[in-house]
Amino acid sequence: MEYKRIWLKYGNETKFDGSNGMINAQCFPIDNNETTTADNEIKAHLNNGWKIVSTCPVTASNNILNPQDDDVYFTFTSGIEVFMVKD
C-alpha cells in the first residue's frame, strides 16, 4: 500500500472592525495559486487510483497590531491536510 499526505494551503484575508468600540478581527481562508496546485495534484492522484481516506483542517494563529495600534490575536484555518492511499 502507498501513502501520501498533501498540504492544501489557503491564503487568507483579514478584516478589522472597531465601530462598536471593541476591536474585532476576522480572518477568512481564500483559495489562491497554491490551493489550485494542490487541487490539481489531488485530482491527478484520484484519476490514478488513489483514494482520500481522511482530511484534517490545520489552524494557525497570529498576533498583530491593527491600524488603531490595538494588540489583536486571532486563530484561522490555514489549510487542509489530505491523506491518500493506493493499494
N, C-alpha and C positions, 0 to 999 in steps of 0.2 A: 504494500500500500504506500502511496506517495502522499505527502502532506505539504500544503502551502499556507502561508499567512500573508494576506495582502492588506496594506495600510491604505485606507481611503481617506485622504486628508481633506478637510474643509478649509476654506477661507473663512473669515468672519467679518462681520460688520458690527460696530459698536455705536450705540446711541445713548446720549445723556439727556436727562430731563431734570430740571431743577425748578419747575414752575410752581410747585406747591411748597417750596421752602426746604424740601428734602431732596437730596441728590439720588437719582435713580439711574443706574447703568444697566443697559441690556446689551447682550452680545448674541448675535444670531449667526448660526453656521450658514455659509453660502457655498454653492458649487464654484469651482474655479478650474484652471487647466489641470492641476494635479488630480482633482476629483474625476475629471473626464478621462485622464490617462488610466487611473485605477479602474474606472468603469469598463474601459475598453479591454484592459488586461483580464478582468473577471469574466467578461463576455467571451473572450477568446478561450479561456480555460473551460468555461461551461460548454462551449461548442466542441471541445476536445475531450469530453467525457468526465471532467471534474465535477464534483458536487459541493455545494455550500453546506457545511454541517453546523456552522454556528457563526454568529456575529456578536460583536461587543462594542458598545459605544465607549469612546475614550473622552474623558473630560480634562480640561486644563483650567488653570486659574491665573488671574492677572491682577496686579495691584498698580494702579496708575493715578496720576493727578489729572483731573478733568480741567476744562478751561477756567473754572472758578477757583482753582487751586485746592479743591477738596480731595482728600485721600479716598479713593474708591477701589474696593476689592470685589471681584466677581468671578464666577465659575461659568464655563461654557463648554459645549460639545466641540471638540477639536477634530474629531474624525471617527471612523468606524474601522475596527479590525474585522476582516472577513477570513474565516478559517475554511479551507477547502481540502478535500481528499479525492484520491483517484485509486480505484482498485487495479 
